Every structure is written in structure tokens, then in C-alpha cells.
Amino acid sequence: MGARLADFERAVVTSAPHLTPAESAVVQRELSELRALGLRDGLLATMRRVATAVPDRLYEDSAEVLLRMHEIAGSGNLQSCLSSLPTVRACFDLGLMASSGVGAPADLIVGRGHIAPSFYAEQYVRGTLPFLPLAALHQGGLTGVVHQDWGFRNTMRYSLGVGLAQAVSRAWEVKRRGDARKVVCLAGDGELHEGVTFECVRFADEAGLDNLVMVVDANDKGIEPLLKPLNRDYLRSYFRTVAEIDGRDCATVRAALADLLDAPGPTALVCRTHKDGHSFRRPATSAVKPSFAATGGRRLAELRQRSGRELAVFTADLAARFGLPGQVPYQNVGLAESLSIGLTLSLPAEHLKVVATDAMYYMDSLSMLTEASTSVRNLLVLAGRNWAAWGGSANAYNLLGLIANTRVYEPITAAEFQACTDRLERLPSTVHVLSMVDARFEEPTVDCSADIDDGVWLDAPEADDVDVAVVSFGYASTLVAEANASLGIPHLHCAALNPVLREELVERLSRFRHVLSVEYNGVRGGFGEWLRNRYLLPVAVHGVEADIDNCVHDIQLQRHGMSPAQLRDLLVSFGNSEEARYAIART
């Protein structure tokens, strides 16, 4: 979804408390210019015209600009951006960021997609971007991941490893055409843990892609420190030339990269850099409640104590997100999502195996998970759901739910989490996938812990209620409950993606003339369609229809019609308007 004028107007309001007076004044002038121009000529072209019309540069150092972008946004990958900044500057100096590649000495693919803000900051100090979009980072105006709308040759959505695949694809096509043009790919040492990157490196060698130049930011760190530094001998096995330099000096990077652009390939440039902590967070003014996902480690520790069983926990560099450190022992496998599941395949049957990564990353390893579902007992899959600045995949849980011998749940209370693990104890041959929402909310006082596959009324119907009811899945139940607080519409909560409802509950739902299902999840093959198809209920489905954008959680909710205010309007119109019910039913 492309950014709109309204996105920048809203972002200015959101960022206003964090702007300096000078920044605020410039942003207002730039916004006025943007209003006058409109976005008819395209996003990037218009922003460049705004930069020309308002030439004021508040900062001359792109590192300082990066810091201000993250301070205004409140979150992001500042240290990763700083780590690669000298390389980014070298790319500009060598003309690799020429508009649309026209006139550039090589095609640039940014595989380390989360360093997009480094390019924005450098464009700002070079006068080709205004400050306005920089103040809209993660707020729906400016994506923190590379995207063609912002002048990059490639767009990244889900997996870090896709960048090298895009570069190899481009290099193969260029060579097939007989063109001597080089393709430069900016990668990271953590990114090279992705299974697809090994395939790319092998193929580039065997296909004779002598036009490929891979530049590796080697800072020895993903989110956590790497188990071992990047294996240079591995690179030398496949690349004709492997050069290694101090990647913290722009002039050194520029000279080395220029040399490799003229050398026969495939070649690799290893840039030794430094990276401090991974994620930037604006200092909190008061105690911050942990997200539900971050309670995972504590829940696992309770499970281990309660069951007395040995746990084998594997995570793809996301231990902090699930609150694992200090709670349970775990093995970090880097960004090797398929391996995190593969490591469970030959463990003792009685051990409880836990895999923890983001839900969208399991899409990289569906075949391995399918293998595990037919042979591994006592497998608990924690599938994180952030759906914020890094985006996500709306249909990930629906795909996971289609795997044989697998059940998907989205617990929203500690008791529901325990009920899921208790079910795994009873049914160890079934893989239990738990959607762990990376959001903060008040847990409801009533839940599905008594029967995790059934539903429970958060707002119970009166005997004569037969008009409208709403049924919701997992986290959406907290949003609907807030929206429904003053309406009192009968509201049923389910923690299972495919609930198995007791007969009397199905009968009670069937007496309603209209039933609305709500899920913060892809509607195709999801919760609402299950209710409609399994129980033949008069269900109109409301959920995520579009792709997940790269923006913060609150804006993400709004874009998918899932904010409590939007849901309240939906509940009111659904109850009062036949047209509204018909419009929802058509989706």
C-alpha cells in the first residue's frame, strides 16, 4: 500500500511532541509544499521536488539524522543502520543509487533490507529528500524496509534471505542477456544464516555469475551475538575474490568496492564493522508492561516446573522477543528457521520440544514443519506475531493450520497458554502452534482455559437475544471487548483458530439472525470461514483482507479496520444496517 498525503499529515501530528522547534518549522513548510504538489507524479519524485522547494538542511551528518529519525519514531534498527552507514555512503559516492539505476555503474540490491533508513538519511544530507518523510518513519508514511517506491531496485517484505536471491536472479538475467553490467548485493553476516543464501551462493558459483559482487556487513551480531564469526573460508570456496577491509571507514569501503566492480567475479567484500544493541527504544517515562509474547519464557519455566520434563528450546535469534533469557535454557540457531525445526526431529520422544520464531518465518520451512508433524511428539511451536514495522504475513496461521496433525491457538491469558500446553501433554502426537501476540493488553477475566477448543461468552446473551452476536478469535477478542464495552452485544471468544464448539453453543449461535466474526488474521481460510463452513452459521467475516504494511501496531490496526473505534462503528452499523451486513458478507 503506497503512502498517501493523509499518512504524512497524521505522522506530523504523531511526531510533533518529539520534534525540535527547528524541525517542526521545516516539516510544516514541507508539508505545505506537499499539499500543493499532491502525489500525482509519484511518491519519490514528489518528495524530491519538495526537497528542492525547501532546501534547508538541519543536519549535515547522516549519522545524526539517523539518530533523530529513531528518536522521533521511538523504535527501529538504529545500530544496524549505523553499522552499514559507511557502506551506504560509499554506494552513493560510486553512483550506485542513481535514480532507477539510470547511469549507475552497477545494479544495487539491498539484501540487508532493514538498513533502508541509512539510505534515507544520506539522501537527506545530499539534498534529495526532505525531512518530512524522515519524521514519518514507521508511522505509515516511510517504511523502514527497502521498497521500490522509495528508489530501491528491490522490495523486501518477509525474509532477510530474499535479498541475495533477488541479486542472484538479477545477475542471472543480466548475464543471460549478454550484458557486462555488475550486480551489487548488500548483505549481513546474520542474513547469511538463512538457508536460501547457501543455495544462492552455490548457484552463483556453478552458474558462472561473474557479474555478482556481494558486500557483507560483518559485525558478528544478529539480534544476539553470532555463535561464531562469518566463515571466510566458506566464502573463498565459492567467490573468486574475497577482500576484507575495515568497514567503518567510508573511503576504504569506497576504494575496495570500486576495485571489485572492475574485477572478474563472483567477488565478495567483507566489511568488518561494529554493532551495539539491536533494537532502539525511546526511553520509557514509566514502567512498561511486557507484551504477551514476552511472557513466553516465564510460561515455559512454569511448564517445566509443573511437568518436571526436560525442555529443548530452539529460537531463530528471537529469544528476547519471547522473554527466554533468564527463564529457560535455549539454543539460538541464528536465522536458520528450517534448522530450528529440524533440530527437533531426532530428540527423545518424551522431551518437550519448543521452537520460537516469527509466524511469517515458518513459511520458509513449511516442508520441515510438515515432516515434524508426522514424526515428532511433544512439539510446541511459538509463532510470534508482531505485525508492526517489519510487516508480516496475514495468512501464516491459516497455512500452519492446514498442516497434518497440527492445531493453531492464539491464547490471550496465562491460563489459556497453560491449557494449550496441557492439551499437548494429553495429545503429544499433535503439533501445537501458539500465536504469541507482540502487543500489550489487559487479559480478560473469562477465558477458554476450561476447554481450549471451545468458546466462552465475554458478553453472554439474554434468553431473548436473537438479533446480532459477534464471535472473535484470540487477540481480536480484546479489541472487540473494548469496542463493545458500552454496546453489550453478545460476544463469544475463541482461542482456537478452528474451534470445536459444543452442541448447545452452536445451537445458541444458530438462533441469531446475524453473526459477525472478527479476527486479526487473514480471512481466506481463517477463523470466520471455518465457523461458516463447519457449523453453517450465518456468519459475516471481518478480518485482514490486505497485506500487512510496514508501520507501527496502532496504525496497522487502523489500516485493517481493527482499531477499537473502527470495530465499535462496525458493531453499531452491523446491528442497525442491512446494507452494512451485506457489505461485510460479500467480502
Helices and strands as residue ranges (DSSP letters): H 5-15, G 16-18, H 21-37, H 43-53, H 62-73, E 75-76, H 78-93, G 99-101, E 106-110, G 113-115, H 116-125, H 131-134, G 148-150, H 162-176, E 182-188, G 191-193, H 195-206, E 212-218, H 232-238, E 241-246, H 250-262, E 267-272, E 280-281, G 293-295, H 296-307, E 311-315, E 331-332, H 337-342, E 352-358, G 359-365, H 366-375, E 379-385, H 396-401, E 406-409, H 414-426, E 431-437, E 455-459, E 468-473, H 476-483, E 491-494, H 503-510, E 514-522, H 527-535, E 539-544, H 553-559, H 564-576, H 578-586
